[in-house]
Amino acid sequence: MNIIKLLKPEAPVQANTLEEILSDIERYGEPRLGKYHNKWNCNVELNVVAVGATFKVSSEYNSHATPIAAAIECQQRVRDALDKLGKGMK
């Protein structure tokens, strides 16, 4: 289980493929990518500093035509969430 250190995201990874994007997201939890009703969704349950605390970050449900589009949106939302959490903890 990964613990997010001080709620600061690690340096962004240059990700050009679906595998690279999912590997980047995986640093914070276990990403899930699936197709539902002919649209793609990506989500991850993030492990945070507090023991036993997690929260879920997801791409927009039922709106992505490709798996990489869903993964890119999820990746950006992970970074945005970590940035906001880090600012709120100061």
N, C-alpha and C positions, 0 to 999 in steps of 0.2 A: 504494500500500500504506500503510495506516495504522499508525503506531507508537504504542503505548500509552505515554503520557508518565508516567514514574515509577510505573507500575502503579496509577494512581488513576483510577477511572472519572470521566468527565465528569458534570456535573450531570444528574440524571434529567430526561428529557423527558416532558412530560405527553402520554401516548400513549393515544388512545382508539380508534384504528382499526388494522387490520392493517398498512396502509401506514406509519403512524406508528411502530408497534412495530418493524417491519423496518428502517425508516430509522434508528431509535435503535441497533439492533444493528449496523447497517452501519458505524457510526463505528469499530468495532473489528475488522472483517473482512467477509467476504462471506457473508451469511446464505443458507441454503438451506432451502426449505420444500417438502415433498412428501408425497404420500399413498401409503402402502404397506399393502397388505392391509386396505384400508378404514379406516385410522387415519392421523392426521397426525403428522408429525415436523418439527422445526425444528432446524437446527444451524448452527454458525459456527466456522470455524477462525480463532482469534484470533492476531493478530500481536503479538508481545511485544517488549520492549526489546532482548534479545539478538539480534544479527544471525542470521537464518536460523532462529530459534526460533519455533515456533507450537504451539498446543494447541487441541484441539477441545472445544467445549461443545455439548451437545445436550439437547433435551427428552427425556422418557422415550419410548423407542421403542415404537411400536404401542400407544399408550394414549390418544390424544386424538381426540375425535369431531369437533373443529372446528380449522381452521388457526389461528385466533386463540388458542385455548387452548395449542396447541403453541408459538406464538411468545411468548406471555406467560411461559410456563415457561422457555424458552430465555433470554429477556431477564433474568429474575431470576437465573438460574444464571450468566450472564455477569457481572452485578454482584457476586454472591457470590464468584465465582472471582477477580475483580480485587481485591476487598476482602481476601480471604485472601492473595493473592500480595503485595499491598502491605504487609500486616502481617509477612509472612515475610521481606521484604527489609530490614527495619529492624535 
